[in-house]
Amino acid sequence: MVALGSLSAGAGAAGQGATGSSCPPLTFVEGAKIVAGFAGNHRPSRTLPYGRRSVIGGRLVDSDGFGIPGETLCVEERPRVPHWPYSVVGSTTTRADGGWSFKLPSGPSRSIRIDYGGDPDLISTFLDLGVHAHATLHLRRHRTPPHRRVYFSGRIPGPLPGKRVVILRGTVPGAKRKYLVRRGRTDAFGHFRIGYAFGPVATPARFVFWVVVPVQDGYPYRLGRSPKRFVRVHP
């Protein structure tokens, strides 16, 4: 694995807006460097679907590039929300060759910080994980006559899911054109409810709908969507 997103010994977390490590003070090798990346692409950033877990890993090496075995690294993270603090999610111990790995919990888009040592001897490296938003989508009725209002309801995940915009889109299965049906907004707990009444149809017709969650300031997710739901409208 190549050195990606690493900070050399003594650089610490300066300029990154992070506080000192909340892991207990550990042994420290002068001149050490943390090499870190995501499993699968070995890069300092990655984007995943909602709910997917990811593995990070790398090596702890000395000033000559040799692996340092038996050392503890602390893993912290914070959601991509302004002023949100880092919190410890676990730790890992380097192997005989200095290699290490850690399986991250699922969650929102976030900054990941790997620490070695303890104040005042602390070095850190940072990774960036992007996560697509997700919405549930439910219907009380899947068949309806025209002009009778159908309600689409669901929920988006936290943190900070309140007062967020969601967009109900729809089309006829197989059609290329997608329509913006209605815009909605979540309540304080991330729930939404959107009503829609169909126009008249000459013959039974089947429509498909889904909810899009756009990128929004202060909401730690990338563009995402719900599963599709189908409604049959009969004359």
N, C-alpha and C positions, 0 to 999 in steps of 0.2 A: 504494500500500500504506500502511495506517495504521500509526502507531507502536504497537507491541505488545511488551510484555515488555522495554522498553529501560531502560537506566540512563544518567543524564546524566553528562557529563564530571566526573571527580573522585570519583564514587561508587565506582568500582572494583568489586572482588568482595567487599567487606566484608559480613559476615553471611551469605555464601553457602557457606561452608565450602570455598572454592576457593583454590588457591595462585596465585602469580603466573604470568603467561603463560610458556610454555616456547618460544614463538616468539622469534626474535631481535628486539632493539629496533628499532623502526621510527620514521619521522617521525610527528609528532603535531600536530594542529590543536587548539588550545585551544577549549573550548566544544563540541566535537564530540559527536554522539550517534549510536548505532547503532540503526537501526530494523530489526526482524527478525520473521519469521513463516514459516510453512510454505506452500509453493506449493499452491494449491488452496483453502485456507481463510483464508490470511493471519493465522492465529492463532498464539499462542505454544505451543500444544500440539496434538498429533495422535496418533491410534492407528492402527496398520497391522497387516495380517496378517504372519505370520512370513515372512521372506525378501524382503519388499518394500522397495525403496529409496525414499527421499523426497528432495525438493529443498527447501532453505531459501533465503530471499532477503530483500532489503529495500533500505535505503539508508543511506549514511553522510552525515549532514548537519551543517552548522555551526550556530552559535547562532541564526542567522536563518532556518534551515530550508532553506538552499540545499545542493545536493548537492556532495560533495567528491570529485573524480575522482582516479584514479591512486593510491589508497591501498590498502595491503594489510591484509586482515583475516585473523586466524588462527582456525581452527575446531578446537575441542577437544571431547571427550566423555568421559563415564564411565558405566558401567552403573549401574542403580539398585540398588546394593549398598552397605551401610554401609562407609565409610572407603575405598572404592575411589578411586584418584586419577584426575584428568583426564589424557588423553593427546591429543597433536596428531594430527588425521586429515588436515589439509590447510590450504590457504590460498586466498584469492581476492582479486582486485584490483577496485576499484570502477570503474565505467564513467564516461563523460563526465558523466552526470547524477547520479553518486554511487551508482547502483544496483549491486547485487551479487547473486550466486547461487552456490550450492554444492550438489552432489549427495552426499548422505550414503551411506556404505556400509551394507549390511544388518547387522543385529545385534540385540541384546536391547533392552529398554526402557532408556532412558538420558537423562541430562541433557546438553544441548548448550550449549556456551559459545562465544560469538563475541567475540574480543578485538581491540581496536584500540590501537596504541601498545605500549609496553614499560615495565617498571618504571623509575622510579616513576610515569611518566605512562601509566596503563593504564585503559581503560574496558572494560566487559564487559556483555553481555546474555545471557540464558539462555532456552533453549527446552526443552520437555519432550516426548519421543517415547515413546509406549507401544507395545509390540509384543506380539501374542498368542503364546502358547506353541504349540509344534507337537510332535507325536510321530509317528514312523514306526510302522507296525504290520504284522507279518508272521505268516503261518500256514504250518505245514509241510503241513497237510492241509486241504482245503476240503470234504471229504466224510468222514463218520464215522458209525459205529453208536452207539447209546446206550451210556452207561457207559464209553466209551473216552475217556480224557482228551485234550483238545486244548490245545496250548500256543500262546499269543499272546505274541509277543516284539516288541521295538522299542527305540527310543532317543529321549531328549529332548535338546535342544541345551544347550550351556553358554553362559555360564560358570556354575560351581558346580552341575552337574546331579546330583551324588551325593546319595543318601539322600533322594530326593524322592518324594512320593506320586503315584501314577497310579491312575486309576479305570477299570476295564473296564466298559462299559455295553453293553446289547444289547436287542433287541426283534425282533419279527416285522415284516418290511417292510410298511409301510402302517399299522401300529398306532400309536396316539397315546401309549400308555404305554411309558416307557422304564424298564429295570431296571438296578439296580446289581448287576453280576454278581460282581465281585471287586475288592478293593483290592490294589495292589502297591506295591513300593518299588524305586527304581533302585539300581544298584550305584554305585561311586565314579566310573564313567565315563558314567553316565546310561542304562545299559542296564537293561531289565526283562524279566521272563518270568513269565507268569501262566497257570496251568493251570485248565481247567474241563472237567467231565464232564457230558454231557447226560443228562436223564432219558429214559424210554421214550417213543416216539411211535407212534401207530397207523398213520400214513401218512407218506411223505417230507415233511419240513418244512424250510423255508429260514429261517435266522436272520441278522440283521445285527448287527455289533459295531463298536465304536470305543473309543478311549481318551481320557479327559478328563484334562487337566493343570490342576489347580486352582491358584489364587493361593497362594503360600507365602512365608513370611518369608525374606528373603535370596536368593530366586530371582528374577532380573530379567525376569520375563515376566508378562503378564496371562493370564487364563483362556484356554485353548486346547484343541485336540483333534487327533486323528489322522484320516486318511482312514478310510472304512468298509471293512469286510471281511465277506464272506459265507461262511456254513457251511451245508451241506446235511446234515441228519440223516435217515438211513433206518432203517427197522425192522430 
